[in-house]
Amino acid sequence: KKTYLIKTLNLITMDKIRIHLENFKCFEDNIFYLNNITFLTGANAAGKSSLIQALLLADSALTESSKENVIIPLNNPQRALDLGKVDNLINEAKGQDKVCIKISDTELEFRGGDQVSEGSLLMHINSKTENALGYISYLNAERIGPRREVDIDKMNIKDCGCHGENTASVILNNNFTKIPANKCYTFKDSTEVNFPIALDSWVGLIFPEITVRASATGNTKCQITVNNKELRVENIATNVGFGISYALPILVTCLLAKDKETIIIENPEAHLHAKAQSNMGYFLGVMAAAGLRIIVETHSEHIINGIRRKVVCSDDILPEAVTIYFFEAKEGQVQQTEIGVDKEGNLSKFPVDFFDQQRQDSLTIFNYLHKR
């Protein structure tokens, strides 16, 4: 018992952040609590991306100005936002022309009747505290695939870009950056390791026998090379498919993020083998245990199983630090079911269509064969 108590005292836990959306897109009146790590799951067009868009809009307003009223663009390539017109963001179910986004004690509001130039939004801000989400890094579902070469940005040491377009430069610029050992898959007995070693420790788990390097190919260009130690082959990224290129921005962004920063990731499972998806979920659990706030939109049961494995097989993340939201369109509005994980990896709820397609398909096959 004493050993367990000592371990839990060293756990990094953060207060949940309350998000309240009123009349924003598909949300009439919905409340969410963002945990150390929060997963957004459910059917397509059920509200997951809309919640992320609300967070990015709010962050744009809070980051770009300290004023009570700020005009922000609805089309923001740096955040992969292309939201059309203000009217497209207002849920008219209650007949109101006002949207409210509340993040803890900060309230942000906009109206369809506000007079601003087309393509912009006037946000009214009533903030009692600093932005509870802190610094946000966002990785869109549409990340860039393998590239032969990309431009070097020698000043960029952190921002991979919402599409991962700066990842090669960021890797190249962090050869001697120190990463805490609790963010590494190995080297737990050290206090910190160099970034390339920390990165390879995770690349090797998710892509066995693979290492990656970024190198300059001239004064203005750089490229990522992929080394397969098992096959003794080294290739440029364009010769090895999409999986590694899609995963790298996630690994790099999380490893370089500071404590209590927020990382929003869409579809971390994209182009990954099932085992790699599970190990990616495990990686995200390690990052949350190390002090990051992680928000993940996913359609993968393997990602969920990876975080379950992390909770069960380690003592550095409590089950209470993990929240899963299952979204569904029901009775004319978005409804979310909050699902928890216990220390044995059990899920507190298992609603229909929550990663139970194998059961449904097996039942359909069985019934058909039985009747035949």
N, C-alpha and C positions, 0 to 999 in steps of 0.2 A: 504493500500500500504506500509506503514512504517513497519508493522509487517512482510510482505512478504520479504521486502528488508533485514531486520535484519536476518531472517532465511537463506536466500541464501548466505549471507556473511559468515555464519558458515559452509557452505557445503565444503566437501573435494573433490576437483577436481584435476585430474592429466592430464598432457599433453598426447595426444595420441602418441603411439610409432609406428613409421613407420617400417614395415617389408617388405623387397624386396627380393623375391626369383627368381633367374635366373638359369634355367636348373636343378633344384632340383626335382628329381623324376617326378611327373606328372606336375610340374610347369615349363612353359617355361619362363614367364616373368610376375610375379604377385606381386601386392602391396596390403598390408593389413595395417590397422591402429588399433592397440590394444587400446581399451578404458578402462575406469574404470572397466567396465564389458563387455566382448565380447562373443557372442554366435556363435558357428560354427555349422551349420545345413546343411542338404542336404542328397542326396542319399548315399548309401554305396559305397565305393571305388571312391569317388569324390574328395578326397584331404584333408579332415579335419584332419585325423590322420597324414598325411604327413607334414602339417603345424606344428603340435605339435612336430613331430620328428625333424624338422628343428630347432625349438626353443630349444629343449633339446640337440641336437648336439652342437649348438652354445654355450649354457650355459656350457656344459661339457668343451669345449675348453677354455672359458673365466674364468671358475672357477679353473681349474686344473693348469693353468700356466699364467704368465704375459709376456711370451716370444712372439716373433712375429711368431714363428713356433712351433706347439705343436702336438704331436701324441696322438690321443685318440682312445679308442676301439670302434668298431662298435657293439659289444655285451656288453651291460652294464646293468647287472641285477638291479642295484640301480635305474635305470631310465626306466626299462622294455623295453630296446632297444635291438633288435636282427635284424640288418639291412643287414646281409649277407656280400656282397663284395662292394667295392667302385663303381664298374661298375653298381651295382643295383641302385645307387643313382643319376646317371647322365642321364638327359633327352637328348637324342641324336637327337631331332627333328631339331635342328639348326646345327647339325654336329660339335658341340663344345665339347671339352674334359675338360670343366671347369664348376664348380658350384660356385655360389656366393650367400651368405646369408648376407644381410645387415640389421642391427638392429640400427636404428637411424644413428649415425655417426660412427658406428663400422662395418667394412667390414671383413667377413670371407670367405675364398676361399679354395677350394681343387680341385685336378685334378686326373683324372684316371691314368695318367702317372707317378705320384709320386711314388718313390720307397720306400715302407714301408712293414713291415711284414704283412702276410695275416691276415685279421680280424681287421686291424687298418686303420686309416685315418690320413693323414698329413694335418692339418689345418693351413693356412697362415692367420695371423690376422693383420689387420691395424685398430687400435683402437685409436680414438681421445678423447674418454671419457670413463668413467666407464660403465659397463654393464647396459643399460637403464632399463632392466627388474628386476634388483636387485636380491635378494635371491628368488629362485624358489622352490616351493613345488609342486610335481606332484603326482596325484592319477590316476592310470591306470584304464581302464574299468574292468579289471579282478582283482577285489579285493577279498581277502579271505573271505570265508563264515564263519559261526559260528564254533567256536572251543571250546572244553571242557576246555582246558588249553593251555596257550602259555608261552614261556620263559619270565622271567622278565629281563628287562634291566634297572637297577636302575639309570643309568646315563642319560638315554634318557628322556628329558623333552619336546621334540618338534616333532621329526621326526616319523610320523606314518608309514613311508615306502610307496613306490609307490603302493603296493598292500594292504596297511592298516594292515600289519602284526604286527606292533609295537603298535597298538592303545591301547590295554589293558595296556601295560606298561606306555604309555604316560598319560593315564587317572590316573593311580595309582600314578604317580610321580607329579601330579599337584593339589593335594587336597587343597593346600593353595595359589595357584597362583591367582593373582588378574586379573580380566578381566574388561575392560572399560564397563560402563553401556550401551553405544551406540551399543555394540555388543550383547546385551541381548534382548530377546523378551519382557520381563517385566523388572521391576526395573529401569525404565527410570529416576526416580527422584534421584537415587543414583549416585555416581561418579564411583564406581567399586564394583564388587562382586566376591566371590570366584568361581573358575572355575567349581566345581561340580554343583553349583547353576545355573551358566550361561548355562552349558551344558543341565541341566534338563529343563531349560526354553524353549529350542529349541526342545529337544526330546519330550516334552509334547505337542508341537504344531504339529510336524510331525507325532508323534505316540501318540494319545490322551491317557491319563491316564497311560503312561509308564514312568518309571524312570530306569536309568542304573547305575550300580556301578562296579568298578573293585576292586578286592581284591586278596591278596596273598594267595596261597594255599600251601605254603611251602617256602623254601628258594630260590627256582629257578623258580617257576611257579606262574602264576596268571590267573584269569579267570574273565569274565564279567558275571554279573547276571542281569536279567531283571525282574522288578517288575511291574505287572499289578494291579494298584490300584483298578480298577473297578471290576476285577474278584478276587482280593485278592489272587493272585498267584505269587510266585517268582520262576523263572526258571533260569538255566544256559542257555547261548546263544544258544546251540545246540537244545534246545526245543522250539524255537520260530521263526524259519524260517530265511530267508536270508536278509530281508529288513533292519532290524536294524543294523546288522553287516556291510552291505554295506554302510549305511548312516553315521555311527559313524565316520569313518576316515575323512569324509568331514567336519562334524561339529567340530571335535576336531582340525583338521588342521587349519581351518579358525579362530576359537576362539583364538588359541595360536599364530597365525601369527602376526608380527609387521607391523606397518604402511608402506605402499608402497612396501611390499613384493608381489610377484606374486604367485598365486595359479592356477595351471592348473588341470582341473577336467574332466575326461571322463565319460559320461553317469551317471550323478548324479541321474537319475530317475530309475536306475536298481533296480528291485524287489520291487518297491514302488507302492502303490495304487495311483489312479489318484489325489486324494486330497492331499496326502502326497507329490506327485511330485510338485504340485502347491506351497505348503508351502516350499518345498526345493528351488524352484525358488525365492520365497520371501526372504528366508534366505540368499541366495547368493546376492540378492540386498542389504540387510542390511549390509552384509560384505563389499560390494563395497562402500557403503555410509560411512562406518567406516574407510576407507582408504586403503583397499586392492585392488590390481589389479587382477581381476578374469577372467580366460579364460575357457569357458565351451564348450565341445563338447556334443551335445545332439540330440536325435531323438524325443523329447517329446514336444508337443504343450503345455502341462501343465506347464512345466518348463518355457517356454516363457510367458505363462499367469501369472505365479507367479511374474515375474519381471515387467510385465505390471501393475499388481495390486500394486506393491511396488511404482512404479513411480506415479501412480494416487493417491494413498491413503496416501502419506506422502510427506513431504517437504524437506527431507534430501538427496534426490538424484535427480538430474536434468535429464530430458529426454536426453539431450546431452551427458550424461555419459554412455549411453547404445548403443551398436552396435550389430546388428545381421548380420552374413554373411550366405547367402544361396549358397552352392556349387552345381555345376552340370557340368558333362562332356558334352561339346557341341562343335561341329565343330572341333573335334580332339584335344581339349585342355580343361583344367579346366577354368571355368568362375565362378566368384563370384558376387553375387548381394548384395550390402550393403543396409540394411534395418534399419530404425530408428524408434523410438517410441516417440510420442508426449505426452503432459501432460494429455491428455484425454485417453491415452493408445492405440491410433490408430497407426497402422503400416504404414510406408511411402510407402511400396510396398508389393505386395502379388503375387509373381510369381507362375506359375503352379507348383504343387507338393510341395509347401511350406505349410505343415500342412493343406492341403485342401482335404485330402483323404475322410473325411466324406461327403463333397460336391460331390466328384466324385462318391463315392459308392451310395449315395442317388439318383443321377442323373441316374446312370446305372439301379438301381432298378426301378425307376419311368418309364424310357423309356421301359424297358422290360415289366412291368405290363401294360403299355399303349398299346403296340403292341399286347399283348396277349388278 
